[in-house]
Amino acid sequence: MANTQPNLYELSGHGIHVTYSTTSITGKPVFSYHDGFQTKSFTGDEIQTQSSILGTLVSVFLMRTIDGPSTSFTVLIPSVRLSGPEVVNISTEGITTLHRFGIPLPPTGQTELYTLHRLHGTARFVVF
């Protein structure tokens, strides 16, 4: 199993715990988020991924409203190469974003407000 990409990431920091699996027994990605106030689970299309030069951005909406502000959480998944069935330590960032929105128009000024969270944890390959 040389040069394998991880498919399971377990991260925590600043009171936030995140588990992200790129696949599962159903073949769909799974993302769980926990902080001091809420626990949320997401699967499939509820999880947005975007490749970038920084790594893969994995985003979910923690709170979404049609006519008011929403909150999302994004974790930056770095590129990691495994040489076997080992577990490797990783450090990355999570970003909580408040998306300001209003009816009939969004407020004047910046419409996204960011809070950065330093996250540490592990990456590994598991067989489902």
C-alpha positions as a printed NumPy array, in Angstrom:
array([[  0.   ,   0.   ,   0.   ],
       [  2.769,   2.446,  -0.949],
       [  2.016,   6.156,  -1.44 ],
       [ -1.581,   5.968,  -0.23 ],
       [ -3.741,   9.024,   0.389],
       [ -5.533,   9.174,   3.755],
       [ -9.317,   8.937,   3.776],
       [ -9.972,   9.621,   7.474],
       [ -9.05 ,  12.822,   9.324],
       [ -9.649,  13.385,  13.038],
       [ -8.917,  16.941,  14.175],
       [ -9.452,  19.088,  17.237],
       [ -8.521,  22.421,  18.765],
       [-10.114,  25.474,  20.42 ],
       [-12.972,  23.295,  21.71 ],
       [-13.832,  22.041,  18.206],
       [-13.703,  18.385,  17.168],
       [-13.975,  17.403,  13.506],
       [-13.974,  14.013,  11.832],
       [-13.918,  13.877,   8.037],
       [-13.968,  10.724,   5.971],
       [-13.673,  11.037,   2.204],
       [-15.733,   7.863,   1.853],
       [-17.792,   5.505,   3.97 ],
       [-19.542,   2.145,   3.791],
       [-22.142,   3.835,   1.536],
       [-19.436,   5.356,  -0.677],
       [-20.349,   8.903,   0.396],
       [-18.183,  11.313,   2.397],
       [-19.028,  11.86 ,   6.065],
       [-18.262,  14.932,   8.202],
       [-18.984,  15.409,  11.895],
       [-18.558,  18.656,  13.834],
       [-18.719,  19.162,  17.58 ],
       [-18.12 ,  22.239,  19.715],
       [-19.287,  23.339,  23.162],
       [-22.767,  24.197,  21.843],
       [-23.646,  21.75 ,  19.094],
       [-22.982,  18.428,  17.424],
       [-23.711,  18.111,  13.703],
       [-23.303,  15.285,  11.197],
       [-23.217,  15.644,   7.42 ],
       [-23.048,  13.244,   4.516],
       [-22.856,  13.286,   0.723],
       [-23.928,  16.538,  -0.956],
       [-24.168,  18.379,   2.388],
       [-20.352,  18.452,   2.272],
       [-18.702,  20.791,  -0.221],
       [-15.102,  20.17 ,  -1.281],
       [-12.855,  22.361,  -3.365],
       [ -9.262,  21.661,  -4.355],
       [ -6.852,  24.566,  -4.093],
       [ -3.142,  25.214,  -3.985],
       [ -3.453,  25.177,  -0.17 ],
       [ -5.019,  21.719,  -0.049],
       [ -8.647,  20.647,  -0.075],
       [-11.238,  22.969,   1.458],
       [-14.043,  20.953,   3.073],
       [-17.094,  23.036,   4.047],
       [-20.452,  22.478,   5.738],
       [-23.224,  24.807,   6.86 ],
       [-23.694,  24.698,  10.619],
       [-26.686,  27.029,  10.393],
       [-28.402,  28.084,   7.196],
       [-31.32 ,  30.478,   6.883],
       [-33.093,  31.807,   3.811],
       [-33.618,  35.376,   4.965],
       [-30.888,  35.961,   7.535],
       [-27.31 ,  35.159,   8.474],
       [-25.803,  31.699,   8.087],
       [-22.766,  30.038,   9.628],
       [-20.411,  27.65 ,   7.882],
       [-17.313,  25.752,   8.932],
       [-14.427,  24.983,   6.596],
       [-11.428,  22.818,   7.344],
       [ -8.294,  22.925,   5.23 ],
       [ -7.196,  19.352,   4.53 ],
       [ -3.482,  19.319,   3.655],
       [ -1.893,  16.927,   1.2  ],
       [ -0.618,  13.893,   3.071],
       [  1.172,  10.858,   1.693],
       [  1.211,   7.581,   3.564],
       [  3.741,   4.844,   2.894],
       [  1.64 ,   2.16 ,   4.541],
       [ -1.069,   1.628,   7.135],
       [  0.399,   4.195,   9.518],
       [ -1.279,   7.115,  11.256],
       [  0.376,  10.505,  10.748],
       [ -0.008,  13.676,  12.781],
       [ -1.192,  16.789,  10.96 ],
       [ -1.756,  20.461,  11.795],
       [ -4.184,  22.647,   9.903],
       [ -6.761,  25.411,  10.18 ],
       [-10.524,  25.482,  10.578],
       [-12.522,  28.583,   9.687],
       [-15.929,  29.476,  11.083],
       [-17.611,  31.959,   8.757],
       [-20.587,  34.167,   9.564],
       [-22.311,  34.946,   6.26 ],
       [-24.162,  38.222,   6.759],
       [-27.324,  38.4  ,   4.701],
       [-30.61 ,  40.228,   4.898],
       [-33.867,  40.756,   3.072],
       [-34.248,  42.741,   0.878],
       [-30.487,  43.478,   0.621],
       [-27.365,  42.345,   2.439],
       [-25.911,  44.902,   4.866],
       [-23.343,  47.384,   3.603],
       [-19.71 ,  46.355,   4.027],
       [-18.017,  43.026,   4.463],
       [-20.499,  40.17 ,   4.232],
       [-18.321,  37.312,   5.534],
       [-16.675,  37.411,   8.961],
       [-14.029,  34.773,   9.751],
       [-12.799,  33.122,  12.932],
       [ -9.68 ,  30.967,  12.573],
       [ -9.118,  27.816,  14.656],
       [ -5.793,  25.975,  14.852],
       [ -6.506,  22.233,  14.578],
       [ -4.283,  19.226,  15.256],
       [ -4.951,  15.566,  14.77 ],
       [ -4.351,  12.54 ,  12.614],
       [ -4.737,  11.322,   9.066],
       [ -4.94 ,   7.67 ,   8.119],
       [ -6.23 ,   5.258,   5.514],
       [ -8.988,   2.901,   6.608],
       [-10.748,   0.191,   4.635],
       [-14.545,   0.39 ,   4.582]])
